[in-house]
Amino acid sequence: MAMISSSCATQPPSLTCGTIKVSKLIVVNSCKYGRRVAQMSGRINVEQSLVFGEVAKITIKDSCHNHRICALAASTLPVIQTANKLPTYLFRTEKGGHVKVITGLKNNKYRVNVEVSSLQLNSNDDDVVMSWGLYRSDSSSLIPLESSDSGIFETLFVNKSLNKLSAELEFDANIAPFYVSFLLKSRFGGENIEIRSHRKTNFCFPVGIRSGSPVPLGLSISPDGIVNFALFSRNAKSVILCLFDDKSEKEPALEIDLDPYVNRSGDIWHASMDNDMNFVSYGYRIKNGSQEKSNQILLDPYANVVGENFLGEICKHPTFDWSDDIRPCLPMEKLMVYRLNVTDFTKDPSSNLNEIGGTFTGVTEKLDHFKNLGVNAILLEPIVPYDKQVGPYFPCHFFSPYGPKSTIKSMKEMVKRLHANGIEVLMEVVLTHTSQTASLTKIDRPSYYLATKNELNCAHPVVQQLILDSLRHWVIEYHIDGFCFINASSMLRGFNGENLSRPPLIEAISFDPILSNTKLIADSFDPIQKSIKEIQFPHWKRWAEMNTKFFRDTRNYLRGETLVSNLATRICGSGDIFLNGRGPVFSFNFVSRNHGLSLVDSVSFSNASELSWNCGEEGATKRKSVLETRLKQIRNYLFILYISLGVPVLNMGDECGQSTGGSVKQSDRKPFNWKALETGFGIQTTEFISFLSALKIRRSDLLQRREFLKVENIDWFGTNLSPPNWEDPTSKFLGVSLKVEKVSGDDENRLDGDMFAAFNGGDEAVTATVPPPPADMAWVRLVDTSLPFPGFFSVAGDPVPEKVPGLPAYKMAPHSCVLLEARRVDG
């Protein structure tokens, strides 16, 4: 079959066989593609002037039928005149002349006017013809019409004015979209001369589809119903837009092979069309290098709504009523965070939530649990689509929550209700790498990724734009209050993997007008290496950090393998990390991780990499002494977490003894068991956390500070009020006195005074001498982690006996912590 080659062909075939010569051609037919008839009745009101370009190629699954062709003299119909601006395409010929194509829609017909000017020919202009054809399936397969099995037609140009030739074509709107590929032919000296574009290729222009705009990236819909598609790919040789009219179909109803000269601006491929074609989803096929066209249809990296077929949905972002939503905007020092996995939090039947279990709505239904714990912020594990083979820390996408379209509304409802109850919503985000299945790996790997594995090149401007656009999207559309950046140390790297002292991405986030008002938390955990990368993080006084040194030193102290000086540093706010320009409020403290052992497993299994100790016997046991030690250690962990300066981060399930049997694998994690809250352990641990949360709020003057305590307001002690043995590895006791800052005129009215905390990480009981309380005050015990429930914590406080008058002493059991508070003596 003779055919017209695509605009990217270098040697178009001869077009002399099987042609029909007419001065004007009108094509009328009924064309079906997929399983429905296309209806194009929209208006074109955007001018698109593309100088020296060529236009995209469209493919359709089924060819047309029932064609009627009519030829008319060019003079019988006037040039199209409409009030609307019309798509215009300008080309330069290899002979130095210009070709101008104007397409317009009027009375349900597409009319095309082709003008040739300044064409340098020695032959008679009356012999110039336009040899053309239509294609959809691909540019090398023309649509066969009844009057021309080859699909090739010749239309004679007529003189319009001096040095200007004109030809007109007309098509029924219902056969669009399609592409017209053509070249010019003339005779000189008895030989046929074929005239192509200045690039030695055929001229090509679209009918029923526009060039589109390179901004914004992704899918956008204008107020007048124009749908625009834009995709970045510097290295793609061809990009095919695939459109579906049924979400259940595996093959697209329509494919548009974007032309690199008209549908590409810089490194952005783009196209647009009217929204009344009723396509429901879309994706892309990409050809890179010398490979054949990919059969895999890829998700748009900027898709805001991801359908069940894992393709972008063609729709505006669902509207939501955010009226009356007020962001809590809690000061950082007031935060108490609960980290959870949305699915696992309520998926278990014990949640009694039935069909809404494991959803954002399920999280909302457990609002009372957050209140009981005293938390005022939840930190969501990654909620975007991910590779189920490797877990949520290997994302496939960055712009939508995982699940059907209804998930978007339920997530927004969750955020709005939590805000109404004074609870902020933070998100863990992984923006330094993707899963192998992510579409970015096939769209443009050299631009998006470093050479190693699937690590994103955060130094590349297009990656930085993707990250910034994603974060802004979550803040604007979902009212997210902050982000915890997993593997944040990798965001500092340059093009060659080196750490930058002033990484542009971190700086851009810090000063972005939208993101700078959110909470920004750096987490150095690397899911790829499954390790923690400790690094001095550039913060611009904006970034907080997940304090891995707090985790490490607390665990080492409670298993007897660190100096007391390290524990002291963590208790008073980790000045070694946050002293220069920030403060203890930027320290997010944690004692268990969602990618490691749970709190109960950290006292039940010995694991060197997890810094855990089994308290005398590995795994499950019935030995009373071991169980008592484990219970004390869990209380100790929680006590140190809340008594230390900084933001406490509680991990889902630690309040009820969630266990994976000592495994750190993601696949071994179990859903939250709500019945475990009704056990003795669950009841006392939940009540203890609630008590510590209330204590932290009540004594915010000492425990919730933006600034570090002054030197004169903190004292450190050994067992007999002597200085601690800072450098003695055998020393396991540490006492600290936190003194109320003196404010003139306030001392007489103050009911609560100084606080004294003591920590015994050794195997032996110790008797600690307590410093004398302030004048007219006496010490009361608020916490002793070695006592049985319900007496090991008390709001009212229990008196502390004095060893000698004015100098109380307190006997501490092995592996225990004590908290005393000075209170005014009645009378």
C-alpha positions in Angstrom: 0.0 0.0 0.0 1.3 3.5 -0.9 1.5 5.7 2.2 2.5 9.1 3.4 5.4 8.8 5.9 5.5 10.6 9.2 7.1 14.0 9.8 10.1 12.2 11.3 10.7 10.0 8.3 13.8 10.9 6.3 12.8 9.4 2.9 9.1 9.7 2.2 7.9 7.4 -0.6 6.6 8.5 -3.9 3.1 9.8 -4.0 2.2 9.3 -7.6 0.4 6.0 -7.4 -3.4 5.8 -6.7 -4.1 9.4 -6.2 -7.1 11.6 -6.8 -6.6 15.1 -7.9 -9.1 17.7 -6.8 -9.0 21.4 -6.0 -11.0 21.0 -2.8 -11.9 18.0 -0.9 -14.7 17.4 1.6 -14.6 14.2 3.6 -17.8 13.1 5.4 -18.0 9.9 7.3 -19.0 8.2 10.5 -15.8 7.0 12.2 -15.8 4.6 15.2 -12.8 4.1 17.5 -12.8 1.8 20.4 -16.4 1.0 21.2 -18.0 4.4 20.6 -18.4 7.2 18.1 -16.3 10.3 18.7 -18.2 13.5 18.9 -16.3 16.7 18.4 -18.5 19.7 18.7 -16.5 22.0 20.9 -15.2 25.4 19.8 -11.6 26.4 19.2 -10.7 29.6 20.9 -7.0 29.4 21.6 -4.6 30.6 18.9 -1.6 28.3 18.5 1.1 29.7 16.2 4.0 27.3 15.8 6.7 28.6 13.5 8.5 26.1 11.4 7.1 23.2 13.2 5.3 19.9 12.4 2.4 18.5 14.2 1.6 15.3 16.2 0.5 12.0 15.0 -2.7 10.2 16.2 -3.5 6.5 16.4 -6.9 4.9 16.7 -7.7 1.3 17.2 -10.3 0.9 14.4 -10.2 2.4 11.0 -13.1 4.5 9.6 -15.8 3.3 7.3 -18.8 4.6 5.2 -16.8 7.5 3.8 -18.3 10.0 1.3 -15.9 12.2 -0.7 -17.0 15.3 -2.6 -14.7 17.6 -4.7 -15.5 21.2 -5.2 -13.8 24.1 -6.9 -11.8 26.2 -4.5 -13.7 29.3 -5.6 -17.1 27.9 -4.6 -16.4 28.2 -0.9 -15.0 31.2 0.8 -12.0 31.1 3.2 -13.2 30.4 6.8 -14.1 33.5 8.7 -14.9 33.2 12.4 -14.7 35.4 15.4 -12.6 32.9 17.3 -8.9 32.7 17.0 -7.9 29.6 15.0 -5.0 27.2 15.4 -2.3 28.2 13.0 0.8 26.3 11.9 3.6 27.8 9.9 6.2 25.7 8.1 9.3 26.6 6.1 10.0 24.6 2.9 13.2 23.3 1.6 12.8 25.7 -1.4 12.7 28.7 0.8 9.0 29.4 0.7 6.5 29.2 3.6 3.4 27.0 4.2 0.7 28.3 6.5 -2.1 26.0 7.7 -5.2 27.3 9.5 -7.7 24.9 10.9 -11.2 25.8 12.2 -14.4 24.2 13.4 -17.7 25.6 12.1 -21.1 24.0 11.7 -19.7 20.7 12.9 -17.1 20.6 10.2 -13.4 21.1 10.3 -12.1 23.4 7.5 -8.5 23.5 6.6 -6.9 26.3 4.6 -3.4 25.7 3.3 -1.5 28.7 1.9 1.9 28.5 0.1 3.8 31.7 -0.4 7.2 32.8 -1.8 7.8 29.4 -3.3 10.8 29.5 -5.6 9.8 27.5 -8.6 10.7 27.7 -12.3 7.5 25.8 -13.3 4.0 27.0 -13.7 2.3 27.6 -10.3 -0.8 26.0 -11.7 0.9 22.7 -11.6 1.6 22.7 -7.8 -0.5 20.1 -6.0 -0.8 19.0 -2.4 -0.4 15.3 -2.0 -1.9 14.2 1.4 -3.4 11.5 3.5 -4.9 10.9 6.9 -3.7 8.6 9.6 -4.6 7.4 13.1 -3.2 4.0 13.9 0.3 5.2 13.1 2.0 7.6 10.6 2.9 4.8 8.2 -0.6 3.5 7.9 -3.0 5.8 6.1 -6.8 5.6 6.5 -8.1 3.9 3.4 -11.1 5.7 1.9 -13.6 4.3 -0.6 -12.4 6.6 -3.4 -8.7 5.8 -2.8 -7.6 2.4 -1.4 -4.1 3.9 -0.9 -5.5 6.7 1.2 -3.5 9.3 -0.8 -5.1 12.3 -2.5 -3.9 15.2 -4.6 -5.5 18.6 -4.2 -4.6 21.3 -6.7 -3.5 24.7 -5.5 -5.0 27.8 -7.0 -3.6 31.3 -7.3 -4.9 33.4 -4.5 -2.7 36.4 -5.1 0.8 37.2 -6.3 3.2 34.5 -5.1 0.5 32.9 -3.0 -1.2 29.6 -3.6 -4.2 28.3 -1.7 -6.0 25.0 -1.2 -8.9 24.0 1.1 -10.0 20.8 2.7 -13.1 20.0 4.8 -13.9 17.1 7.1 -16.8 16.1 9.2 -16.0 16.8 12.9 -17.0 13.3 14.0 -14.0 11.7 12.3 -11.6 13.9 14.4 -9.1 13.7 15.8 -6.6 12.8 13.0 -3.5 14.1 11.3 -2.9 15.3 7.8 0.5 14.5 6.4 1.3 16.1 3.0 4.0 17.3 0.7 4.0 19.6 -2.4 4.5 18.3 -5.9 5.3 20.2 -9.1 6.6 19.4 -12.6 9.8 20.9 -14.1 11.5 19.7 -17.3 9.2 16.7 -17.5 10.2 15.5 -14.0 8.2 15.4 -10.8 9.6 17.6 -8.0 8.6 16.9 -4.4 8.9 19.7 -2.0 9.1 19.0 1.7 9.8 21.0 4.9 13.2 22.5 5.6 14.0 19.4 7.6 13.5 17.2 4.5 10.3 15.7 6.0 6.6 15.8 5.2 4.5 18.6 6.5 2.1 17.4 9.2 -0.7 19.1 11.2 -3.5 18.0 13.5 -7.2 18.3 13.1 -9.3 18.0 16.3 -6.3 18.2 18.6 -4.1 21.1 19.6 -0.4 21.5 20.3 -1.1 22.3 23.9 0.9 24.1 26.5 4.1 23.0 28.3 2.8 24.4 31.6 1.5 23.2 34.0 3.0 19.7 34.0 0.5 16.9 34.2 -3.2 17.2 33.3 -5.0 20.5 33.5 -8.5 21.6 32.5 -9.2 25.2 31.5 -12.5 26.9 32.4 -13.7 26.5 28.8 -13.1 22.7 28.9 -9.8 22.4 27.1 -7.8 19.4 28.5 -4.0 19.9 28.4 -1.5 17.2 28.9 2.2 18.0 29.6 5.1 15.6 30.4 8.8 16.1 30.9 11.2 13.8 29.1 14.4 15.1 27.7 15.7 11.8 26.4 12.5 10.3 24.9 12.6 9.8 21.2 8.8 9.6 21.0 6.0 10.1 23.4 2.5 8.6 22.8 -0.5 9.9 24.7 -2.9 7.0 25.3 -6.5 7.7 26.1 -9.1 5.3 27.5 -12.9 5.6 27.4 -13.4 2.7 29.8 -11.3 2.1 32.9 -11.7 -1.7 32.5 -10.1 -1.7 29.1 -6.4 -2.8 28.9 -5.8 -1.2 25.5 -6.4 2.5 24.8 -9.3 3.7 22.6 -7.0 6.4 21.1 -3.3 7.0 20.9 -1.7 10.3 20.0 1.9 10.1 18.8 3.3 13.5 19.8 5.4 15.3 17.2 8.7 16.4 18.6 8.6 19.7 16.7 5.1 20.9 17.5 4.2 19.0 20.6 7.4 19.7 22.4 8.7 22.9 24.0 12.2 22.4 25.4 12.0 19.1 27.2 8.2 19.2 27.7 5.9 17.1 25.5 2.3 18.5 25.4 -1.0 18.3 23.7 -4.6 19.5 24.3 -8.1 18.7 23.2 -11.7 19.4 24.0 -13.1 17.7 27.1 -16.3 16.6 25.4 -14.7 13.5 23.9 -15.4 11.8 27.2 -12.2 10.0 27.7 -11.8 8.8 31.4 -8.2 8.0 31.9 -4.8 8.4 30.2 -1.2 7.3 30.2 1.9 7.4 28.0 4.0 5.0 26.0 7.7 6.1 25.7 10.3 5.2 23.2 13.9 5.8 24.4 17.0 5.5 22.3 16.9 2.9 19.6 14.4 0.7 21.4 11.0 -0.1 19.9 7.9 1.6 21.2 7.2 0.4 24.7 4.0 -1.7 25.1 3.8 -0.6 28.7 1.5 2.4 29.4 3.0 4.6 32.0 1.3 6.7 34.7 1.8 10.5 34.4 4.1 11.4 37.3 2.0 14.5 37.9 -1.4 12.7 37.9 -3.5 14.1 40.8 -6.1 11.3 40.6 -5.0 7.8 40.0 -7.6 5.3 38.8 -8.0 1.6 39.6 -6.1 0.8 36.4 -3.2 2.8 37.8 -3.5 5.5 35.1 -4.3 9.1 35.5 -8.0 10.0 35.5 -9.1 12.8 33.2 -11.0 15.0 35.6 -10.5 18.1 37.7 -9.2 17.5 41.2 -12.3 16.7 43.3 -13.7 19.7 45.0 -14.0 19.8 48.8 -15.6 22.1 51.3 -12.7 23.4 53.4 -14.9 26.1 54.9 -14.5 26.3 58.7 -11.2 24.4 58.5 -8.7 26.1 60.8 -5.2 24.7 60.9 -4.1 24.2 64.5 -0.7 25.8 63.7 0.7 24.4 67.0 4.0 25.7 68.2 6.7 23.1 67.6 7.4 22.8 71.3 3.8 21.8 72.0 3.8 18.9 69.7 3.3 15.3 70.9 3.3 13.0 67.9 1.8 9.6 67.1 3.2 7.8 64.1 0.8 5.3 62.4 0.2 3.3 59.2 -3.3 4.2 57.9 -4.1 0.7 56.7 -2.8 -1.3 59.7 -4.2 1.1 62.2 -7.8 0.0 61.8 -7.7 -3.0 59.4 -7.9 -5.6 62.1 -11.5 -6.8 62.9 -10.9 -5.8 66.5 -11.4 -2.2 65.4 -15.1 -3.0 64.9 -15.1 -0.7 61.9 -16.1 -3.3 59.2 -15.9 -1.8 55.7 -14.2 1.4 56.7 -11.4 -0.4 58.6 -8.0 0.4 57.1 -9.1 3.7 55.6 -8.7 7.4 56.4 -12.2 7.3 57.7 -11.2 4.6 60.0 -8.5 6.8 61.4 -11.1 9.5 62.1 -13.3 7.1 64.0 -10.5 6.5 66.4 -10.2 10.1 67.4 -10.8 9.3 71.1 -7.8 7.1 71.2 -5.6 10.1 70.2 -7.2 12.2 72.9 -6.7 9.4 75.5 -3.0 9.3 74.7 -2.7 13.1 74.8 -1.2 13.4 71.3 -1.9 16.5 69.2 -0.3 15.4 65.9 -0.3 12.2 63.8 2.5 11.3 61.5 1.3 9.2 58.6 3.6 6.6 57.1 3.8 7.0 53.3 0.3 7.0 51.8 1.1 7.3 48.1 1.1 4.3 45.7 4.0 2.0 46.3 5.5 -1.3 45.3 3.8 -3.9 47.5 6.8 -6.2 47.0 9.1 -3.9 48.9 6.8 -1.8 51.1 5.6 1.8 51.5 9.1 3.3 51.6 9.5 2.6 47.8 6.9 4.9 46.2 5.6 4.7 42.6 4.0 8.1 42.6 4.0 11.4 44.5 0.8 13.2 43.9 -2.1 11.1 45.2 -3.1 8.9 48.1 -3.2 5.1 47.4 -6.6 3.9 46.6 -9.7 4.7 44.5 -10.9 8.3 43.8 -13.1 8.3 46.9 -9.9 8.0 49.0 -9.2 11.7 48.2 -12.4 12.9 49.8 -12.1 10.6 52.9 -8.5 11.8 53.5 -9.6 15.4 53.3 -12.5 14.7 55.7 -10.0 13.1 58.1 -7.7 16.1 58.0 -10.6 18.5 58.5 -12.0 16.6 61.5 -8.6 16.2 63.1 -8.0 19.9 62.7 -11.3 20.6 64.4 -10.1 18.7 67.4 -6.7 20.5 67.5 -4.7 17.6 66.0 -2.2 18.3 63.2 -1.6 15.9 60.3 2.0 15.3 59.2 3.2 13.0 56.4 6.2 10.9 55.9 7.4 11.4 52.3 10.1 9.5 50.4 11.4 11.8 47.7 14.9 10.4 47.2 14.2 7.2 45.4 11.4 5.2 43.9 10.5 1.6 43.3 11.6 -0.2 40.2 8.0 -0.1 38.9 7.7 3.7 39.1 6.9 5.3 35.7 9.8 7.8 36.1 12.3 4.9 35.5 11.0 4.5 31.9 10.0 8.1 31.2 13.5 9.6 31.5 15.9 7.7 33.7 19.0 9.7 32.8 17.3 13.0 34.0 15.5 11.7 37.0 18.0 9.2 38.5 21.5 8.9 39.6 23.6 6.0 38.2 23.0 3.8 41.2 19.7 1.8 41.7 16.6 3.9 41.7 17.9 6.9 43.6 16.5 10.2 42.3 18.9 12.9 41.3 17.8 15.6 43.8 20.4 18.1 42.3 18.6 18.0 38.9 16.2 21.0 38.4 13.4 18.8 37.1 13.6 16.5 40.1 13.6 19.5 42.4 10.5 20.9 40.6 8.7 17.6 40.9 9.4 17.5 44.7 8.4 21.1 45.3 5.2 20.7 43.2 4.3 17.5 45.1 4.8 19.1 48.5 2.8 22.2 47.5 0.0 19.9 46.2 -0.3 18.2 49.6 -0.4 21.5 51.5 -2.8 23.2 49.1 -5.2 20.4 48.3 -5.1 18.3 51.5 -4.1 21.0 54.1 -1.2 18.9 55.4 0.6 20.6 58.3 4.1 19.2 57.7 6.4 16.6 56.3 8.9 14.1 57.6 11.5 13.5 54.8 12.7 9.9 54.9 16.4 9.4 53.8 16.8 13.2 54.0 20.6 13.0 53.8 20.3 11.9 50.2 18.6 15.2 49.4 21.9 16.9 50.0 23.8 15.2 47.2 25.0 16.8 44.0 25.2 15.4 40.5 28.1 13.1 41.4 26.8 11.9 44.7 28.8 14.4 46.8 27.2 16.1 49.8 26.6 19.8 49.2 27.0 22.3 52.0 24.2 24.4 50.5 21.9 22.0 48.7 19.5 23.9 46.5 16.6 21.6 47.1 16.7 22.0 50.9 17.1 25.8 50.6 14.2 26.0 48.1 11.9 24.1 50.5 13.1 26.2 53.4 12.1 29.5 51.8 9.2 28.4 49.6 6.2 30.7 50.5 3.9 27.8 51.0 6.2 25.1 52.4 8.1 27.4 54.8 4.9 27.7 56.9 4.7 23.9 57.4 6.7 21.7 59.8 9.8 20.2 58.1 11.5 17.2 59.7 14.5 15.4 58.3 14.8 11.7 58.9 18.2 10.1 58.1 16.8 6.5 57.8 17.8 5.0 54.4 15.2 2.4 53.3 17.5 1.1 50.5 20.5 0.4 52.8 18.2 -0.1 55.8 20.6 2.0 57.8 20.7 5.4 59.4 23.0 8.1 57.8 24.0 10.6 60.4 25.0 13.9 58.9 25.1 17.5 59.8 21.9 18.7 58.2 21.8 22.3 56.7 18.7 23.7 58.4 18.3 27.5 57.8 16.7 27.5 61.3 13.7 25.8 59.7 14.4 22.1 59.7 13.8 19.8 62.6 15.3 16.3 62.7 14.3 12.8 63.8 16.9 12.5 66.6 18.6 9.1 66.0 21.2 9.9 68.6 18.4 10.1 71.1 17.2 6.7 70.0 20.7 5.2 70.1 21.8 6.7 73.5 18.6 5.9 75.3 18.6 2.3 74.2 22.3 1.9 75.0 21.8 3.4 78.4 18.9 1.2 79.3 20.9 -1.9 78.2 23.9 -0.7 80.2 26.3 0.1 77.3 26.8 3.9 77.3 28.1 6.7 79.4 25.7 8.7 81.6 27.0 11.8 79.9 25.3 10.7 76.6 22.0 10.3 78.3 22.3 13.7 80.0 22.9 15.3 76.5 19.7 13.8 75.2 17.6 14.7 78.2 18.5 18.4 78.1 17.7 18.7 74.3 20.7 17.4 72.3 22.7 20.5 72.3 25.4 18.8 70.3 23.0 18.8 67.3 20.6 21.7 67.9 22.6 24.3 69.8 23.7 26.5 66.9 20.7 28.4 65.6 17.9 26.1 66.6 17.0 24.6 70.0 15.5 21.5 71.7 12.2 22.1 69.9 13.8 20.9 66.7 14.6 17.5 68.2 12.0 14.9 67.4 12.7 12.1 69.9 11.8 8.5 69.6 12.6 5.2 71.3 11.1 2.8 68.7 10.8 2.8 65.0 8.2 1.6 62.5 11.1 0.1 60.5 12.7 -1.7 63.4 11.7 -3.5 66.6 8.6 -2.4 68.4 8.9 -1.2 72.0 7.9 -4.5 73.6 10.3 -6.4 71.2 13.2 -4.1 72.1 13.0 -5.5 75.7 12.2 -9.1 74.6 14.9 -9.8 72.0 18.6 -9.0 71.9 19.6 -7.5 68.6 22.9 -5.6 68.3 21.8 -3.6 65.2 18.6 -2.6 67.0 20.5 -1.9 70.3 18.0 -4.1 72.2 18.3 -6.2 75.3 16.0 -9.2 76.2 16.2 -8.6 80.0 17.6 -12.0 80.7 15.8 -14.4 78.3 15.2 -14.4 74.6 11.6 -14.1 73.3 8.5 -15.2 75.2 9.0 -16.2 78.8 7.1 -17.0 82.0 9.9 -16.0 84.3 8.6 -13.4 86.7 11.9 -11.6 87.2 12.4 -11.2 83.4 8.8 -10.0 82.9 9.1 -7.5 85.8 12.4 -6.1 84.3 10.8 -5.9 80.8 7.8 -4.0 82.2 10.1 -1.5 84.0 12.2 -1.0 80.9 9.1 -0.2 78.8 8.1 2.4 81.4 11.7 3.7 81.5 11.7 4.2 77.7 8.4 6.1 77.8 9.5 8.2 80.8 12.8 9.3 79.2 10.9 10.0 76.0 8.5 12.4 77.6 10.7 13.9 80.3 13.4 15.0 77.8 13.4 18.3 76.0 12.1 18.0 72.5 9.1 16.5 70.7 8.1 13.0 71.7 7.2 10.6 68.9 5.2 7.6 69.9 5.0 4.6 67.5 1.7 2.9 66.7 1.2 -0.2 68.8 3.7 0.6 71.5 0.9 1.5 73.9 -0.6 -2.0 73.7 2.5 -4.3 73.3 2.5 -4.8 69.5 5.0 -7.4 68.6 6.5 -8.9 65.4 8.2 -11.7 67.3 11.5 -10.0 67.0 11.4 -9.5 63.2 12.3 -6.2 61.6 10.8 -7.1 58.2 8.0 -4.9 56.9 6.1 -8.0 55.8 6.0 -9.3 59.4 4.2 -6.2 60.8 0.7 -6.9 62.1 -2.4 -4.6 62.2 -3.1 -2.8 65.4 -5.0 -5.1 67.8 -7.6 -3.0 69.5 -8.4 -5.8 72.0 -4.9 -5.5 73.3 -5.8 -2.1 74.8 -8.1 -3.9 77.2 -5.4 -6.1 78.7 -3.6 -5.1 81.9 -0.5 -4.1 80.0 -2.6 -2.0 77.5 -4.6 -0.3 80.2 -1.6 0.7 82.4 0.6 1.7 79.5 -2.1 3.9 77.9 -2.8 5.6 81.2 0.9 6.2 81.8 1.3 7.8 78.4 -1.7 10.0 79.1 -0.2 11.0 82.4 3.1 11.9 80.8 1.4 13.9 78.1 -0.6 15.9 80.7 2.6 16.3 82.8 4.5 17.7 79.9 1.8 20.2 79.2 1.4 21.2 82.9 5.1 21.7 83.4 5.7 23.2 80.0 8.0 25.8 81.7 10.5 23.0 82.1 9.6 20.3 79.6 8.3 22.1 76.6 10.8 24.8 75.8 11.9 26.4 72.6 15.2 27.4 74.1 17.7 25.3 76.1 17.7 25.6 79.9 20.1 28.1 81.3 23.1 26.6 83.0 22.0 28.0 86.4 18.6 26.2 86.0 19.9 22.6 85.7 22.1 20.6 88.0 23.5 17.1 87.6 24.2 14.6 90.5 25.6 11.3 91.4 24.0 9.2 94.1 25.2 11.3 97.0 24.8 14.8 95.4 28.3 14.7 94.1 29.0 15.3 90.4 28.1 12.4 88.2 30.9 10.0 87.0 30.6 11.3 83.5 33.4 9.2 81.9 33.1 6.1 84.0 31.5 3.3 81.9 30.5 1.4 85.0 28.5 4.3 86.4 24.7 3.7 85.8 23.1 6.4 88.0 22.2 9.9 86.9 20.2 12.6 88.7 19.1 15.9 87.3 17.4 18.9 89.0 15.4 21.2 86.8 15.0 24.5 88.4 12.1 26.9 87.9 13.3 30.2 86.4 13.0 33.0 88.9 10.4 35.6 88.0 9.9 38.5 90.3 6.6 38.7 92.1 5.7 35.2 91.0 7.4 33.0 93.6 4.8 33.3 96.3 2.0 32.3 94.1 3.7 29.3 92.4 2.3 25.9 93.5 4.7 23.8 91.6 8.5 24.2 91.9 11.6 22.4 90.8 11.7 18.9 89.5 14.2 16.1 90.2 14.6 13.1 88.0 16.8 10.1 88.7 17.8 7.2 86.4 19.2 3.9 87.6 20.3 1.8 84.6 22.2 -0.7 86.7 21.5 -4.2 88.0 21.7 -3.1 91.7 19.4 -1.0 93.8 20.8 2.5 94.9 19.9 5.0 97.5 20.0 8.4 96.0 20.3 11.6 98.1 17.9 14.2 96.8 18.8 17.9 96.8 16.8 20.0 99.3 13.6 21.5 97.8 13.1 25.2 97.6 12.0 27.1 100.7 8.5 26.3 101.9 8.3 23.4 99.6 8.5 19.6 99.9 9.3 16.8 97.4 6.5 14.5 96.2 6.9 11.5 94.1 5.1 11.5 90.7 6.8 8.5 89.1 8.6 5.4 90.2 8.7 2.9 87.3 9.6 0.0 89.7 6.3 0.2 91.6 3.3 -1.9 90.7 0.3 -0.5 88.8 -1.6 1.6 89.7 0.8 3.1 92.1 3.9 3.7 89.9 2.6 7.2 88.8 0.5 9.7 90.5 -1.0 13.1 89.7 -1.4 14.1 93.3 2.1 12.8 94.3 3.3 10.9 97.3 5.5 12.4 100.0 9.3 11.5 99.9 10.8 10.5 103.3 13.8 12.4 104.6 16.9 10.5 105.5 18.1 13.4 107.6 16.0 16.6 108.3 15.9 18.7 105.2 17.8 16.1 103.1 15.5 13.4 101.7 16.7 10.2 100.2 15.1 7.8 97.9 15.9 4.1 97.4 15.7 3.2 93.7 15.2 -0.4 92.4 17.4 -1.7 89.6 16.5 -0.6 86.1 14.1 2.1 87.3 13.4 5.9 87.0 12.0 8.3 89.5 10.5 11.8 89.2 10.0 14.1 92.1 8.3 17.5 92.1 8.6 20.3 94.7 5.3 21.5 95.9 4.3 24.2 98.4 3.6 23.0 101.9 0.1 23.9 103.1 -0.1 26.3 106.0 
